[in-house]
Amino acid sequence: MTAYTAALVVSDAVGRAAAGGRLVTRATVRDAIQATRLPDAPSGPVVFARDGDLERSIVSINQIRGGAFYLAETMESRTVKTAP
């Protein structure tokens, strides 16, 4: 799910860079990724803080028991917003 969400972020950023009439370069895609706002991504809302970290990140810990995956724990963190 994380890789799929990452692909959505990159695809969205490239699409916005191209639609804005800019050349699709590393710099324009990076800037577009920083400005990403995906409220309905499969892993939850995707919004990046000024430092490039996700404002809200979720980590799921899974265990394998008897050949099957089981959710052991889910942890959520939120970036503390500071004044510019």
Buried (B, 14 or more C-beta within 10 A) or exposed (E): EEEEBBEBBBEBBBEBBBEEEBEEEEEBBEBBBEEBEBEEBEBBEBBBBEEEEBBBBEEEEEEEEEEEEEEEEEEEEEBEEEEE
